[in-house]
Amino acid sequence: MHHELSLITTIAAALGLGLVFGMLAIRLRLPALVGYLAAGVLIGPATPGFVADVQLASQLAEIGVMLLMFGVGLHFSLGDLLDVKKIALPGALLQITVATLMGMGLAHWWGWGLGAGLVFGLALSVASTVVLLRALEARGVLDSMNGRIAVGWLVVEDLVMVLVLVMLPALAGPLGGKGDAGAELWPSLGKTLLQVGAFVAFMLIVGRKVFPWFLWRVAKTGSRELFTLSVIAAAVGIAYGSSHLFGVSFALGAFFAGMVLRESELSHRAAEESLPLRDAFSVLFFVSVGMLFDPMVVINYPLQVLAVVAIILVGKSIAAFVLVIALRYPINTAVTVSASLAQIGEFSFILVALGMQLELLPALGQNLILAGAIISIAVNPLMFSLGAPLEKWLKSKPELARKLERPADPLAELPMETAHEKLSGQVVLVGFGRVGRRMADDLMARGVHFVVAEQNREIVEQLRAKGIPAVAGNAAEPAVLIQAHITHAALLVIATPDTFHVRRMVEIARMLNPAVKVVVRSHNEGEAALLRQETGGKVFVGEQELAASMSRHVLETLKESAAAH
């Protein structure tokens, strides 16, 4: 093959084999990411046969990193994070600390240095947002309370890893890696943080106004390809410029490019238009990571691989479970979060690449982390499927369940001073998201009494501070509806986007109050038809109600126009 064609050869082999192995992984009910990593192993130098250009692949992977981080920033919502901050923030920070210490302990036992142990532990501590989102979407629980907590938890992990990527080069020398041996730690770290602060300030003050304005100018041309080009150029250009002008990483630059773009009203279109290219380069990134993996590590170091997998699947999961229960969330939430964190992914790969570049992490560490990633991602669906039996088993042990669920939780019971007239003939409103909030505003405006049942403890605390009766918990549990006084309620309104437990909620409500009427929110007509048949309640579909409102407005406008003439 001619040398000048090596780029085409590498891209063709990576995308072609990525497609084949990705499809095979899907057929085996595994994440496609496992297939991409396997494709990289096949065309890497550690396996016989065709070997792609590793140097070119690593440069393509850099673009993949930029676009991955751009995607993370594009979907990063400060509001969503603030909704679950009291569990996601302390939970993620403590879990990262515990997992990092486990990894450092293992590295110390193997005789590695402090820097190697730190990078190794951090790489094992952070789960893959890509794998998590796809797992939650496949189970239809992405919009549920548990799903929002898991995503918020990983957003905090991602933010911590962004900070680690920024600080690690400054700490590399003192930690025994490749750095300026003559430079002192604190001045070097201070300089790095100053550069990062300058870049963040620039992006929030200047970029926040200029970028959305520029997107509007491009959108007005009506050219779809120019709009897509402007989004990708901004992502890569800001990442490159941030590195050369402010000395920060490509990853941080791309992340802030996504965050700034989210401020624009065109952010949804930008995400949609750039998605194919982001996906393509993400595949190249995962394939290039697979090319670095030597499969012989599984044969030559089986106990080390087993120890790494044990930390990812068992150590992190147990730590997360204990932390969620300690923060007074139910067993169901603890099980979901534990399964969500039982894998590692893209940030681990980015951290490993930086650790190798700074000569902090040995080659064995890189291979052990890659082996742990491939195995944990492949096994992650099984961890989710084990969640329901585990929850059932825990609840079958009344004494253990009572200790774990913390029945003395004050938010699980309505305050004693709640007025009696508010708990008779009231509406029980399940879910206080965007739909629930609007309904609550309308009910209050009309003087209708209601009680909110919401899984998010922070929202329950805020409602009680405003004097609104609210109880924390999953309304699919009898105790929650009992506390909401469903026995005296006139109406049960299920406004939560999580329709997985609707049938159970209605069943409990009807058992406690056969006369209660039911109103349910649904996402599509097929689901709505099934819910109408099984619950016998009134079911509203978002698209239908929007169309009906628009039709009413059109007819009223036409009537007014006709009357005017």
C-alpha positions as CSV (number, residue, x, y, z in Angstrom):
1,M,0.0,0.0,0.0
2,H,1.3,3.5,-0.9
3,H,2.4,5.5,2.1
4,E,0.2,8.4,1.1
5,L,-2.8,6.2,1.4
6,S,-2.2,5.2,5.0
7,L,-4.7,7.7,6.3
8,I,-7.5,6.4,4.1
9,T,-6.5,2.8,4.9
10,T,-6.6,3.5,8.6
11,I,-10.0,5.2,8.5
12,A,-11.5,2.6,6.2
13,A,-10.2,-0.3,8.3
14,A,-11.4,1.4,11.6
15,L,-14.9,2.3,10.4
16,G,-15.4,-0.9,8.4
17,L,-14.4,-3.3,11.1
18,G,-16.0,-1.0,13.7
19,L,-19.3,-1.5,11.8
20,V,-19.0,-5.3,11.6
21,F,-18.0,-5.8,15.2
22,G,-20.4,-3.2,16.4
23,M,-23.3,-5.1,14.7
24,L,-22.0,-8.4,16.1
25,A,-21.9,-6.9,19.7
26,I,-25.5,-5.6,19.3
27,R,-26.6,-9.1,18.1
28,L,-25.0,-10.5,21.3
29,R,-26.9,-7.9,23.3
30,L,-23.7,-6.1,24.2
31,P,-23.0,-2.3,23.8
32,A,-21.7,-1.5,20.3
33,L,-18.7,0.1,22.1
34,V,-17.4,-3.4,22.9
35,G,-17.4,-4.1,19.2
36,Y,-15.4,-1.0,18.4
37,L,-12.8,-1.9,21.0
38,A,-12.6,-5.4,19.6
39,A,-12.1,-4.0,16.1
40,G,-9.2,-1.9,17.4
41,V,-7.6,-5.0,19.0
42,L,-7.9,-6.8,15.6
43,I,-6.1,-4.1,13.6
44,G,-3.6,-3.2,16.4
45,P,0.1,-4.2,16.6
46,A,-0.6,-6.8,19.3
47,T,-2.5,-9.1,17.0
48,P,-1.2,-10.8,13.7
49,G,-2.4,-9.7,10.3
50,F,-3.1,-6.2,9.0
51,V,-1.8,-3.4,11.3
52,A,-3.2,0.1,10.9
53,D,-1.1,3.2,11.4
54,V,-1.1,3.7,15.2
55,Q,0.2,7.3,15.0
56,L,-2.4,8.4,12.6
57,A,-5.1,6.6,14.6
58,S,-4.0,8.5,17.7
59,Q,-4.4,11.8,15.9
60,L,-7.9,10.8,14.7
61,A,-8.6,9.8,18.3
62,E,-7.7,13.3,19.5
63,I,-10.4,14.6,17.2
64,G,-12.7,11.9,18.7
65,V,-11.8,13.1,22.2
66,M,-12.7,16.7,21.2
67,L,-16.0,15.8,19.8
68,L,-16.9,13.4,22.7
69,M,-16.1,16.2,25.2
70,F,-18.1,18.6,23.0
71,G,-21.0,16.3,23.2
72,V,-20.7,16.1,27.0
73,G,-20.7,19.9,27.2
74,L,-23.6,20.2,24.8
75,H,-25.8,18.0,27.0
76,F,-24.6,19.3,30.3
77,S,-27.5,21.0,32.1
78,L,-26.7,22.9,35.3
79,G,-30.4,22.9,36.1
80,D,-30.7,19.1,35.9
81,L,-27.6,18.7,38.1
82,L,-28.9,21.2,40.7
83,D,-32.1,19.1,40.9
84,V,-30.2,16.1,42.3
85,K,-27.2,17.9,43.8
86,K,-27.7,16.7,47.3
87,I,-27.2,13.1,46.3
88,A,-25.1,13.4,43.1
89,L,-22.5,15.8,44.4
90,P,-21.5,14.1,47.7
91,G,-22.2,10.7,46.3
92,A,-20.0,11.1,43.2
93,L,-17.1,12.7,45.1
94,L,-17.1,10.1,47.9
95,Q,-17.4,7.3,45.3
96,I,-14.5,8.6,43.3
97,T,-12.4,8.9,46.5
98,V,-13.2,5.3,47.5
99,A,-12.6,3.8,44.1
100,T,-9.3,5.8,43.6
101,L,-8.0,4.7,47.0
102,M,-8.9,1.0,46.1
103,G,-6.9,1.4,42.8
104,M,-4.0,3.1,44.6
105,G,-3.9,0.4,47.2
106,L,-3.8,-2.2,44.4
107,A,-1.0,-0.3,42.6
108,H,1.0,0.1,45.8
109,W,0.7,-3.7,46.3
110,W,2.2,-4.3,42.9
111,G,5.0,-1.9,43.6
112,W,4.0,1.0,41.4
113,G,4.8,4.6,42.3
114,L,2.4,7.3,43.7
115,G,1.8,8.9,40.3
116,A,1.0,5.6,38.6
117,G,-1.3,4.6,41.5
118,L,-3.2,7.9,41.3
119,V,-3.8,7.8,37.5
120,F,-4.7,4.1,37.8
121,G,-7.2,4.7,40.7
122,L,-8.8,7.7,39.0
123,A,-9.2,5.8,35.7
124,L,-11.1,3.0,37.6
125,S,-13.3,5.5,39.5
126,V,-15.2,7.1,36.6
127,A,-17.9,5.4,34.6
128,S,-18.9,5.9,31.0
129,T,-21.6,8.4,30.3
130,V,-22.1,6.9,26.8
131,V,-22.7,3.4,28.2
132,L,-25.0,4.6,31.0
133,L,-27.2,6.7,28.7
134,R,-27.7,3.9,26.3
135,A,-28.4,1.4,29.1
136,L,-31.0,3.7,30.7
137,E,-32.6,4.5,27.3
138,A,-32.8,0.7,26.5
139,R,-34.7,0.2,29.8
140,G,-37.0,3.2,29.4
141,V,-35.9,4.8,32.7
142,L,-33.7,7.7,31.4
143,D,-36.4,10.3,32.5
144,S,-37.2,8.6,35.8
145,M,-35.9,9.9,39.1
146,N,-33.4,7.1,39.3
147,G,-32.2,7.8,35.8
148,R,-31.8,11.5,36.6
149,I,-29.8,10.7,39.7
150,A,-27.5,8.3,37.8
151,V,-26.9,10.8,35.0
152,G,-26.3,13.7,37.5
153,W,-23.9,11.4,39.4
154,L,-21.9,10.8,36.2
155,V,-22.0,14.5,35.2
156,V,-20.3,15.3,38.5
157,E,-17.7,12.5,37.8
158,D,-17.2,14.0,34.3
159,L,-16.6,17.5,35.8
160,V,-14.1,16.1,38.3
161,M,-12.3,14.3,35.5
162,V,-12.1,17.5,33.4
163,L,-10.5,19.1,36.4
164,V,-8.1,16.2,36.8
165,L,-7.1,16.4,33.1
166,V,-6.3,20.1,33.6
167,M,-4.3,19.6,36.8
168,L,-2.4,16.4,36.0
169,P,0.2,17.9,33.7
170,A,1.2,20.4,36.4
171,L,1.4,17.6,39.0
172,A,3.3,15.2,36.7
173,G,6.8,16.2,37.7
174,P,6.3,16.0,41.5
175,L,4.5,12.7,41.0
176,G,7.5,11.2,39.2
177,G,6.4,11.6,35.6
178,K,7.4,13.7,32.7
179,G,7.5,17.3,33.8
180,D,9.7,20.2,34.5
181,A,11.9,18.8,37.3
182,G,13.1,22.3,38.2
183,A,9.6,23.7,38.6
184,E,8.0,23.9,42.1
185,L,4.6,22.3,42.6
186,W,2.5,25.2,43.8
187,P,3.8,27.8,41.3
188,S,3.3,25.3,38.5
189,L,-0.2,24.4,39.8
190,G,-1.1,28.1,40.3
191,K,0.0,28.9,36.8
192,T,-2.2,26.1,35.4
193,L,-5.2,27.1,37.4
194,L,-4.7,30.8,36.4
195,Q,-4.6,29.8,32.7
196,V,-7.8,27.7,33.1
197,G,-9.5,30.5,35.0
198,A,-8.6,32.9,32.2
199,F,-10.0,30.5,29.6
200,V,-13.2,29.8,31.5
201,A,-13.8,33.6,32.1
202,F,-13.2,34.3,28.4
203,M,-15.6,31.6,27.3
204,L,-18.3,32.6,29.8
205,I,-18.0,36.3,29.1
206,V,-17.1,36.5,25.4
207,G,-17.8,33.1,23.9
208,R,-21.2,32.9,25.5
209,K,-22.3,35.9,23.5
210,V,-20.3,35.6,20.3
211,F,-20.8,31.9,19.6
212,P,-24.7,31.9,19.8
213,W,-24.8,35.2,17.8
214,F,-22.5,33.6,15.1
215,L,-24.7,30.5,15.0
216,W,-27.8,32.7,14.3
217,R,-25.9,34.4,11.5
218,V,-25.0,31.1,9.9
219,A,-28.6,29.7,10.4
220,K,-30.0,32.7,8.5
221,T,-28.2,31.7,5.4
222,G,-30.5,28.6,5.2
223,S,-27.5,26.4,4.4
224,R,-27.6,23.1,6.4
225,E,-24.0,22.2,5.5
226,L,-22.7,25.6,6.6
227,F,-24.5,25.2,9.9
228,T,-23.1,21.8,10.6
229,L,-19.6,23.1,9.5
230,S,-19.9,26.0,11.9
231,V,-20.7,23.7,14.8
232,I,-17.8,21.3,14.2
233,A,-15.4,24.1,13.4
234,A,-16.3,25.8,16.6
235,A,-15.8,22.5,18.6
236,V,-12.4,21.7,17.1
237,G,-11.3,25.3,16.7
238,I,-12.1,26.3,20.3
239,A,-10.4,23.1,21.6
240,Y,-7.3,23.9,19.5
241,G,-7.2,27.6,20.3
242,S,-7.7,26.9,24.1
243,S,-4.6,24.7,24.0
244,H,-2.4,27.1,22.2
245,L,-3.6,30.4,23.7
246,F,-4.4,29.3,27.3
247,G,-2.3,26.1,27.6
248,V,-5.4,24.0,28.6
249,S,-6.3,20.6,27.2
250,F,-8.2,19.9,24.0
251,A,-10.8,18.1,26.2
252,L,-11.5,21.2,28.4
253,G,-11.7,23.5,25.4
254,A,-14.2,21.2,23.6
255,F,-16.2,20.7,26.8
256,F,-16.7,24.5,27.2
257,A,-17.5,24.9,23.5
258,G,-20.4,22.5,24.0
259,M,-21.5,24.3,27.2
260,V,-21.4,27.7,25.5
261,L,-23.4,26.3,22.5
262,R,-26.0,25.0,24.9
263,E,-26.8,28.6,25.7
264,S,-28.0,29.2,22.2
265,E,-31.6,28.5,21.2
266,L,-30.2,26.5,18.3
267,S,-28.5,24.0,20.6
268,H,-30.9,21.2,19.8
269,R,-30.4,21.7,16.1
270,A,-26.7,21.9,16.6
271,A,-26.7,18.6,18.6
272,E,-28.8,16.9,15.9
273,E,-26.7,18.2,12.9
274,S,-23.3,17.3,14.5
275,L,-24.4,13.9,15.8
276,P,-23.3,11.8,12.8
277,L,-19.8,13.3,12.7
278,R,-19.5,13.0,16.5
279,D,-20.5,9.4,16.3
280,A,-18.1,8.6,13.5
281,F,-15.1,10.1,15.2
282,S,-16.2,8.6,18.5
283,V,-15.9,5.2,16.8
284,L,-12.4,6.1,15.6
285,F,-11.5,7.0,19.2
286,F,-12.7,3.7,20.6
287,V,-11.1,1.7,17.8
288,S,-7.8,3.6,18.4
289,V,-8.0,2.7,22.1
290,G,-8.5,-0.9,21.2
291,M,-5.4,-0.8,19.1
292,L,-3.4,0.0,22.2
293,F,-4.6,-3.1,24.0
294,D,-2.5,-6.3,24.2
295,P,-4.9,-9.3,24.6
296,M,-2.0,-11.3,26.1
297,V,-2.3,-9.4,29.3
298,V,-5.4,-11.5,30.1
299,I,-3.3,-14.7,29.8
300,N,-0.1,-13.3,31.4
301,Y,-1.7,-11.4,34.2
302,P,-5.0,-13.1,35.0
303,L,-5.1,-12.3,38.7
304,Q,-4.3,-8.6,38.1
305,V,-7.1,-8.4,35.5
306,L,-9.5,-10.1,37.9
307,A,-8.6,-7.6,40.7
308,V,-9.2,-4.7,38.3
309,V,-12.6,-6.1,37.2
310,A,-13.5,-6.8,40.9
311,I,-12.9,-3.1,41.8
312,I,-15.0,-1.9,38.9
313,L,-17.9,-4.4,39.2
314,V,-18.0,-5.1,42.9
315,G,-16.0,-2.4,44.8
316,K,-17.5,0.6,43.1
317,S,-21.0,-0.9,43.1
318,I,-21.0,-1.6,46.9
319,A,-19.5,1.8,47.6
320,A,-22.3,3.5,45.6
321,F,-25.0,1.4,47.1
322,V,-23.9,2.2,50.7
323,L,-23.6,5.9,49.8
324,V,-27.1,6.2,48.3
325,I,-28.6,4.4,51.3
326,A,-26.7,6.6,53.7
327,L,-28.1,9.6,51.9
328,R,-31.6,8.3,52.7
329,Y,-32.7,7.2,49.2
330,P,-34.6,4.0,48.6
331,I,-33.2,0.5,47.7
332,N,-34.4,0.9,44.2
333,T,-32.4,4.0,43.6
334,A,-29.3,2.5,45.2
335,V,-29.6,-0.6,43.0
336,T,-29.9,1.5,39.8
337,V,-27.0,3.8,40.6
338,S,-24.8,0.8,41.6
339,A,-25.5,-0.9,38.3
340,S,-24.9,2.3,36.4
341,L,-21.4,2.7,37.8
342,A,-20.3,-0.9,37.3
343,Q,-18.2,0.0,34.2
344,I,-15.5,2.4,33.0
345,G,-15.3,4.1,29.6
346,E,-14.3,7.2,27.6
347,F,-12.8,9.3,30.4
348,S,-10.8,6.4,31.6
349,F,-9.3,6.1,28.2
350,I,-8.5,9.8,27.9
351,L,-6.9,9.7,31.4
352,V,-4.8,6.6,30.5
353,A,-3.6,8.3,27.3
354,L,-2.6,11.4,29.3
355,G,-0.9,9.2,32.0
356,M,1.1,7.4,29.3
357,Q,2.1,10.7,27.7
358,L,3.3,12.1,31.0
359,E,5.1,8.8,31.7
360,L,3.2,8.3,34.9
361,L,1.4,5.1,34.1
362,P,3.3,1.9,33.1
363,A,2.2,0.0,29.9
364,L,0.9,-2.8,32.1
365,G,-1.4,-0.3,33.8
366,Q,-2.8,0.8,30.4
367,N,-3.5,-2.8,29.4
368,L,-5.1,-3.6,32.7
369,I,-7.4,-0.6,32.5
370,L,-8.4,-1.4,28.9
371,A,-9.1,-5.0,29.9
372,G,-11.2,-3.9,32.8
373,A,-13.1,-1.5,30.5
374,I,-13.9,-4.1,27.8
375,I,-15.0,-6.7,30.4
376,S,-17.0,-4.3,32.5
377,I,-18.8,-2.8,29.5
378,A,-19.6,-6.2,28.2
379,V,-20.9,-7.4,31.7
380,N,-22.8,-4.1,32.5
381,P,-26.2,-5.2,31.0
382,L,-26.0,-8.3,33.3
383,M,-25.5,-6.0,36.3
384,F,-28.7,-4.1,35.4
385,S,-30.6,-7.4,35.0
386,L,-29.4,-8.6,38.4
387,G,-30.8,-5.4,40.0
388,A,-34.4,-6.5,40.1
389,P,-33.7,-9.9,41.8
390,L,-31.4,-8.2,44.2
391,E,-34.0,-5.6,45.2
392,K,-36.6,-8.3,45.5
393,W,-34.3,-10.4,47.8
394,L,-33.5,-7.4,50.0
395,K,-37.1,-6.6,50.4
396,S,-37.9,-10.2,51.2
397,K,-35.8,-9.7,54.4
398,P,-38.1,-7.4,56.4
399,E,-35.5,-6.6,59.1
400,L,-32.8,-5.8,56.6
401,A,-35.1,-3.8,54.4
402,R,-36.3,-1.7,57.3
403,K,-32.7,-0.9,58.2
404,L,-31.8,0.0,54.6
405,E,-34.9,2.0,53.9
406,R,-34.6,4.0,57.1
407,P,-38.3,4.2,58.1
408,A,-37.7,7.0,60.5
409,D,-37.0,9.3,57.5
410,P,-39.0,12.5,58.3
411,L,-39.5,13.3,54.6
412,A,-41.3,9.9,54.1
413,E,-44.1,11.1,56.3
414,L,-46.4,14.1,56.0
415,P,-45.8,16.7,58.8
416,M,-48.2,16.3,61.7
417,E,-49.2,20.0,61.4
418,T,-50.6,19.5,57.9
419,A,-54.2,20.9,58.0
420,H,-56.9,18.2,57.9
421,E,-59.0,20.0,55.2
422,K,-56.0,19.7,52.8
423,L,-56.1,15.9,53.2
424,S,-59.7,15.2,52.2
425,G,-61.0,15.3,48.6
426,Q,-57.5,16.4,47.5
427,V,-55.5,15.7,44.4
428,V,-52.5,13.4,44.9
429,L,-49.9,14.6,42.3
430,V,-47.2,12.1,41.5
431,G,-44.1,13.8,40.1
432,F,-43.0,17.4,40.3
433,G,-41.1,17.8,37.0
434,R,-42.0,20.3,34.3
435,V,-45.5,19.0,33.9
436,G,-46.1,18.6,37.6
437,R,-45.0,22.1,38.4
438,R,-47.4,23.6,35.9
439,M,-50.3,21.6,37.2
440,A,-49.4,22.5,40.8
441,D,-49.4,26.2,39.8
442,D,-52.9,25.9,38.2
443,L,-54.3,24.0,41.2
444,M,-53.0,26.6,43.7
445,A,-54.4,29.4,41.5
446,R,-57.8,27.8,41.7
447,G,-57.6,27.0,45.4
448,V,-57.5,23.2,44.9
449,H,-55.8,21.2,47.7
450,F,-53.1,18.7,46.6
451,V,-50.4,16.5,48.0
452,V,-47.2,15.9,46.0
453,A,-45.5,12.5,46.0
454,E,-41.9,12.9,44.6
455,Q,-38.8,10.8,44.7
456,N,-36.4,13.8,44.7
457,R,-35.9,14.6,48.4
458,E,-34.6,18.1,47.6
459,I,-37.8,19.0,45.8
460,V,-39.8,17.7,48.7
461,E,-37.8,19.9,51.1
462,Q,-38.4,22.9,48.9
463,L,-42.2,22.2,48.7
464,R,-42.5,21.9,52.4
465,A,-40.6,25.1,52.9
466,K,-43.3,26.7,50.8
467,G,-46.1,25.1,52.9
468,I,-47.1,22.6,50.2
469,P,-47.8,19.1,51.6
470,A,-45.3,16.7,50.0
471,V,-43.9,13.2,50.8
472,A,-40.7,11.7,49.5
473,G,-40.7,8.2,47.9
474,N,-41.8,6.1,45.0
475,A,-45.6,6.2,44.6
476,A,-45.4,2.5,43.5
477,E,-44.8,1.7,47.2
478,P,-48.0,1.5,49.3
479,A,-46.5,3.5,52.2
480,V,-46.0,6.6,50.0
481,L,-49.6,6.7,48.8
482,I,-50.8,6.0,52.3
483,Q,-48.8,9.0,53.5
484,A,-50.3,11.1,50.7
485,H,-53.8,10.2,52.1
486,I,-54.9,8.5,48.9
487,T,-57.8,6.9,50.9
488,H,-59.5,10.3,51.1
489,A,-58.3,11.7,47.7
490,A,-60.7,12.6,44.9
491,L,-58.0,12.3,42.1
492,L,-54.7,10.6,41.5
493,V,-52.7,12.5,38.9
494,I,-49.5,10.7,37.6
495,A,-47.4,13.4,36.0
496,T,-44.1,11.7,36.1
497,P,-42.3,10.8,32.8
498,D,-41.5,7.4,34.3
499,T,-44.5,5.3,33.1
500,F,-42.8,2.0,34.2
501,H,-44.5,1.9,37.6
502,V,-47.9,3.5,36.5
503,R,-49.9,0.2,36.7
504,R,-48.6,-0.5,40.2
505,M,-49.4,3.0,41.4
506,V,-53.0,2.8,40.0
507,E,-53.4,-0.8,41.5
508,I,-52.4,0.4,45.0
509,A,-54.5,3.6,44.8
510,R,-57.6,1.6,43.7
511,M,-57.1,-1.0,46.4
512,L,-56.9,1.8,49.1
513,N,-59.6,4.0,47.5
514,P,-61.9,2.2,44.9
515,A,-63.6,5.5,44.1
516,V,-60.5,7.5,43.2
517,K,-60.3,8.8,39.7
518,V,-57.0,8.5,37.7
519,V,-55.3,10.8,35.3
520,V,-52.1,9.7,33.6
521,R,-49.4,11.3,31.4
522,S,-48.1,9.2,28.5
523,H,-45.4,9.6,25.8
524,N,-47.1,8.0,22.7
525,E,-50.4,6.7,21.5
526,G,-49.5,3.0,21.7
527,E,-48.5,3.4,25.3
528,A,-51.6,5.5,26.0
529,A,-53.9,2.8,24.6
530,L,-52.4,0.2,26.8
531,L,-52.6,2.4,29.9
532,R,-56.3,3.2,29.1
533,Q,-57.0,-0.5,28.9
534,E,-55.1,-1.5,32.0
535,T,-55.9,1.4,34.3
536,G,-59.3,2.6,33.1
537,G,-58.1,6.2,33.7
538,K,-57.9,9.3,31.5
539,V,-54.6,9.3,29.6
540,F,-53.1,12.4,28.0
541,V,-50.5,12.2,25.2
542,G,-48.2,15.2,24.8
543,E,-48.4,15.4,21.0
544,Q,-52.1,15.1,20.9
545,E,-52.7,17.8,23.5
546,L,-50.3,20.1,21.7
547,A,-52.1,19.5,18.4
548,A,-55.5,20.0,20.0
549,S,-54.4,23.3,21.6
550,M,-53.0,24.6,18.3
551,S,-56.1,23.5,16.5
552,R,-58.3,25.4,19.0
553,H,-56.1,28.5,18.5
554,V,-56.3,28.3,14.7
555,L,-60.1,27.9,14.7
556,E,-60.5,30.8,17.2
557,T,-58.2,33.0,15.1
558,L,-60.2,32.2,11.9
559,K,-63.5,32.9,13.7
560,E,-62.1,36.3,14.9
561,S,-60.9,37.1,11.4
562,A,-64.3,36.2,9.9
563,A,-66.1,38.3,12.5
564,A,-63.8,41.3,11.8
565,H,-64.7,41.1,8.1
